[in-house]
Amino acid sequence: MQLLILGVIAIVIFILEEYLFTASRYFWVGGIVPVLWTAFLAYLVVVNAMNFTVREYALAIIAVIIPYVCWGNGYQRHQRRQS
């Protein structure tokens, strides 16, 4: 159940990151949420390290990488709109 809740939160963060948080002229503004998300996931992994399976570790790695990709994509889209 926790994994499902984290997945839903991750999807919402990815969508917000792609379309809302990167709509700034400053590149670093869009990076605040991915850094906080990475810190939160790192905390969860450290606290629950003994209970995680390989599948959950893989999902955590993917959940860390995707916000940074969305950050870059959203920033590039915003830059193209301004040009």
Backbone torsions as a table, in degrees:
resi	resn	phi	psi	omega
1	MET	NA	-41.4	178.9
2	GLN	-61.8	-38.8	-179.8
3	LEU	-64.0	-37.8	177.4
4	LEU	-65.9	-43.6	178.8
5	ILE	-63.5	-44.5	177.6
6	LEU	-63.5	-35.3	177.8
7	GLY	-65.2	-42.7	178.3
8	VAL	-64.9	-43.8	177.3
9	ILE	-61.1	-41.7	-179.9
10	ALA	-63.2	-43.3	179.8
11	ILE	-62.9	-42.4	177.8
12	VAL	-62.7	-43.2	178.6
13	ILE	-63.2	-41.7	-179.8
14	PHE	-62.0	-43.6	-179.7
15	ILE	-66.6	-45.5	177.9
16	LEU	-61.9	-39.6	-180.0
17	GLU	-64.2	-42.9	-176.5
18	GLU	-67.2	-40.9	-170.5
19	TYR	-110.2	-21.5	-174.0
20	LEU	-113.5	-53.8	-172.6
21	PHE	-70.3	-24.4	-178.6
22	THR	-91.6	5.1	-179.3
23	ALA	-84.1	34.8	178.3
24	SER	-114.4	154.4	177.5
25	ARG	-76.6	-12.9	178.5
26	TYR	-97.0	126.5	-176.5
27	PHE	-64.0	-37.6	-172.6
28	TRP	-71.3	-22.2	-178.1
29	VAL	-61.4	-39.8	179.2
30	GLY	-70.6	-13.6	-178.5
31	GLY	-88.6	-6.7	-178.1
32	ILE	-65.5	-48.4	-177.7
33	VAL	-66.3	-44.5	177.5
34	PRO	-61.4	-35.7	178.7
35	VAL	-68.1	-43.5	177.4
36	LEU	-64.6	-39.9	178.0
37	TRP	-63.5	-42.2	178.5
38	THR	-63.1	-42.4	178.3
39	ALA	-63.5	-41.4	178.7
40	PHE	-63.7	-45.5	179.0
41	LEU	-66.0	-37.1	177.1
42	ALA	-62.6	-40.8	176.9
43	TYR	-61.1	-46.6	179.4
44	LEU	-62.3	-39.0	179.5
45	VAL	-66.6	-42.0	-179.6
46	VAL	-66.4	-42.8	-178.4
47	VAL	-68.7	-38.6	-175.3
48	ASN	-107.8	24.7	-173.6
49	ALA	-57.9	-37.0	-177.0
50	MET	-73.5	-21.2	-175.4
51	ASN	-96.4	-10.8	-175.1
52	PHE	-82.0	146.6	173.3
53	THR	-98.7	174.7	178.5
54	VAL	-62.3	-37.9	178.7
55	ARG	-60.4	-43.4	-179.6
56	GLU	-68.2	-35.8	174.8
57	TYR	-64.0	-41.9	179.1
58	ALA	-63.7	-42.5	177.4
59	LEU	-64.0	-36.9	177.5
60	ALA	-65.4	-39.9	178.1
61	ILE	-64.5	-43.6	178.0
62	ILE	-63.6	-41.1	-179.7
63	ALA	-67.0	-20.3	175.6
64	VAL	-84.3	-38.0	-175.5
65	ILE	-74.0	-42.5	-172.6
66	ILE	-59.9	-41.7	179.3
67	PRO	-61.3	-33.4	178.4
68	TYR	-69.8	-36.4	175.8
69	VAL	-66.2	-44.0	177.8
70	CYS	-63.0	-37.0	177.7
71	TRP	-60.7	-47.8	179.5
72	GLY	-65.6	-43.8	179.2
73	ASN	-63.5	-44.0	180.0
74	GLY	-65.2	-39.6	179.1
75	TYR	-66.4	-41.7	177.8
76	GLN	-64.0	-40.2	178.0
77	ARG	-63.1	-41.8	178.9
78	HIS	-64.6	-38.8	179.1
79	GLN	-67.2	-39.1	177.4
80	ARG	-65.2	-36.5	178.3
81	ARG	-66.7	-35.0	-179.5
82	GLN	-74.4	-25.9	-177.5
83	SER	-76.4	NA	NA
